[in-house]
Amino acid sequence: MYNTISEFDAAIPVIKGSLGSKSAGSVKEGKLASAIRQKYKKENSTKTDKRGTLNNDFDYKSQEFLDNENLKIPELIDIFKNIGDFLLKETVINKETGETAQENLKYFSVFDAMMDDTTNNQNHFVRYLAPINFLPTDPRTGKIIYDQKIAEEHTLPASSLGRMLLYASVTNQLDLVKPVVEAAYMQGALLHVDDVTLNNNGLKSSMDAQFNSIFQALIKGDITGVEQGLASLSRYTSGGFINPNGYYLIKQGMTIAEYYGVDLPFKQQTPDAIKAQLEAINAQLRGLSKAEAVARFNAKMAELIPAKNKQNKVLTQQFSPKLADNTSTEQKIKVLGDYDTTLKRSRALNTKPKGISVFDFDDTLAKTNSKVIVTMPESVQSITNTGDAVSYTHLTLPTKRIV
C-alpha cells in the first residue's frame, strides 16, 4: 500500500498525458481530508538516531492551528463512514428478480491492509487526523521544552483505532464507537524518557488495564462530557509514567495537573505529592467528579505537607552541616544513605555497623489483568484489548454488536 504521493511515484511508472485537465501532463490532485498534517517534531540529523526535538517554529497558539485540529476527528469519522457505505453497497445481481448482494465486501481485505500500514508512515490519514494536544513543559519554569528528544505519540495505538473504526463501519456501529474516538484519540510530543518507560512497561502498542473500564463506560454512556482525547491519558497516569506537571494541554491552555485541579508549586512536587496528583487524575478519568477528587487530593496534601516539612527540618538539624537547607526530604535521605554506605565500607569487618533508618517511600500503583473483549461478526475478526487482529475469512451481514 502507498501512503504518500512520493511513495506511489517511486513505485509506479509515470503515465504521460492528462487526467482531469486539458493541459498535457497535469494531474488534478484530490484531498482525502481538508485538515492537514502539522509537523511538530524536528528530525535528528544523524543516521543512527531518528529521534528529534520539538520544532521551535511550531505555532501551537495560532487560531489557524486550532481550527485545523478541530476538523480532524469529524473528518476521520466521515472517512470511515464513506468506506462503510462503499463496502456495504447493494448491487443488483439479478435484474429479473431484483436480487441484490453486497459485492464490494470482497474488497474488505484491501482496507484491512491499509490499517496495517498505519505503523509505517506518519502521513497515514489515521495517524495525522489525531488532533495534536500536548507538549512537554518544564515543571519548574512552566516553559515548553524544545531541547529534549521526543516521540510523536498517539494516545490510542493508531492501527488498533483504525481497525476498530473499519469493523464498526461494516457492522453499522460507527455511532457506537464514535464517543470513544472523540474522548480518547489525540497525539502530542512525549518526552523520549517517558516513551521508553511506557514501552518498558508493555504499553508500546496497547492500553492500560484502567482504560479498559473507561472504554466500556464511554460505550455505555456512563462517562460523558470528556474533552477531546483526554480519556486516554489513563495510559500514562495509571502507572505513574509521567509527571502531570510536565505536560501542557494545548486546547485547554494549561498543564494536565492544572486541568484536573491538582496543580502544585514546584517545591511541593515531591514523589509522594505527584503520586497523590495522579491518583486524583485517575479518579476523575474513571468518572469521579472533579470536586470530590480534588477534595480527596487536598486532604491527602494536608497530611503530606506538614509531615514532609517537619521531617525535612528534623533531618537538617540532626545532620547539619552534611545537609543543605534548600534540598528536599528525598534528596536529604539519599545523601545520608550515601554517607551510610561509605561509612560501612570504611569500617573493619568485626566492627558492629552503625547506620540510619532510611524511609521507604512506596510509589507503586496496582494494576489488574482485566481485559475488554470486543465481539465482532464471527466471519470478520475477534479483537483483544491490544487491538491485535486474529483472523478472518469473509464477511457476512452483522449479527452481533460491539460490547
Secondary structure, DSSP 8 states (H G I E B T S, - for coil): ---SHHHHHHHS----S-BSSSSTT-B----S-SS-----EE--SSSS---EEE-TT--TTSHHHHHHHHHHHHHHHHHHHHHHHHHT--EEEETTTTEEE-GGGGGHHHHHHHHHGGGT-TTSHHHHTS-EEEEEB-TTT--B--SSEEEEEESS-HHHHHHHHHHHHHTT-HHHHHHHHHHH--EEEEEHHHHHHHHHTT-SSS--HHHHHHHHHHHHTSS----TTGGGGHHHHTTT-S-GGGEEETTTTEEHHHHTT----GGG--HHHHHHHHHHHHHHHTT--HHHHHHHHHHHHHHHHHHHHHHHHHHHHHHTTSS-TTS-HHHHHHHHHHHHHHHHHHS-TTS----------------------B---TTT--B-TT--B--------------
